[in-house]
Amino acid sequence: MTQNDNTLIMAINVVGVLIAYVLLGLSLYLSTEVPLATKGYWGMGILMLTISLINVVKYRFEWKSSEDRLRKIEDARNEKLLEDALKDPA
């Protein structure tokens, strides 16, 4: 059930981002008083912001995944230590 919820949320977010890009592009295209150089500068800024946001999400996901792996290793080590302690006849 969680996978379906995540897929739906991701789809809604992708649609929202696409709509925002279309509306932003349309507003830049239709704005006649802004010079073309300024429009290009804004476009580059938006592109760089998008790349930065993707990197932030990627690194945050990797950090969380790394934490989960370390936690699983610690849990396995603790379980092994407890198992060894219970098997020890002393």
N, C-alpha and C positions, 0 to 999 in steps of 0.2 A: 504494500500500500504506500509506503514511503517513497518508493521509486516513482510511482505514478504522480504523487504530489510534487516531487522535485521536478519531474518533467513538465508538468503543467506550469509551475512557477517559472521555470527557465523559459518556456515558450512565451509566457506573458511578458517577461522581461525583455526577451529578444524583440518581440513585436513593439514594445514600448520604445526601445532604443531605435529601431528602424523608423518608427513614426517620428521620433524626435529628430533624427538625421534628415528625413525627407522635409519636415517643416523648416528646419534650419537652412537646408539647401535652397528651399523655395524662397525663404525670406531673403537670403543673400542674393539669389538670382533676380528677384523682383525689385530689390532696393536699387533705385536709379541714382540716388545722390551719393552713394558710397563708391569710391574708386575701385577699380579692379584689383589693384595692388593690396588694398586693405582687405578685400574679400579673400584674396589668396592667403594673406597673413592670418586671418581668422580661421580659414579652412585648415591651415597647417597646425594652428594651435589646437583645434578640435581633434585633429588626427593624432597629435602627440598626447593629448589628454586621454584619448581612447586607449592608446598603446600603454600608457602609464597605468591606467585603471586595470587593464588586462594583466599586466605584470604584478600589480598589487594583489589581485585575486589569486593569481597563480602561486606566488610566493607564500601567501597566507595558507592556501590549501596544502602546499608542500610542508609547511611548518606544522600544521595540524596533523598531517599524515605521519610525519616524523615523530611527533609526540606520541601518537597512538602506537607506533611500532616500538618505541622505547618502553611504553607502559606495558605492552604485551610481553616484552623480553623480561622486564622486572617481575611481572606476575608469574611467568614461567620459572624464573630463577627462584623466587620465593616458594613456589609450589614444590619445586625439586628439593629445596632445603628442608621444608616441612616433611616431605616424604622420606628423605634420608634420616631425619631426626626421629621419626616414628618407627622406622625399620631398625634403628640402632638399639641393640638389647641393653645397653648400659643405662 
